[in-house]
């Protein structure tokens, strides 16, 4: 599990590599709904993996995708993690 540095700024963009994926993560606060959303762009394939996906505290994002990883927000938006799906599944079984 790897922490993705994040602040309370309403719009943020970060580039990083995880498990061979060169990714751009853009997060924004949706003030109408009062939630955080994200876009995830695959820089190798030059295409969006997802757009306007919502973060929900304690719930994995992208769990139904074919990607080998998920995002999870713990406690608040300052604690966003990316982790391997198998690692996540093992942790919830324990």
HELIX and SHEET records of a PDB file:
HELIX    1   1 UNK A   85  UNK A   93  1                                   9    
SHEET    1   A 4 UNK A   2  UNK A   4  0                                        
SHEET    2   A 4 UNK A  80  UNK A  84 -1                                        
SHEET    3   A 4 UNK A  69  UNK A  73 -1                                        
SHEET    4   A 4 UNK A  60  UNK A  61 -1                                        
SHEET    1   B 4 UNK A  11  UNK A  18  0                                        
SHEET    2   B 4 UNK A  21  UNK A  30 -1                                        
SHEET    3   B 4 UNK A  35  UNK A  42 -1                                        
SHEET    4   B 4 UNK A  47  UNK A  54 -1                                        
END                                                                             
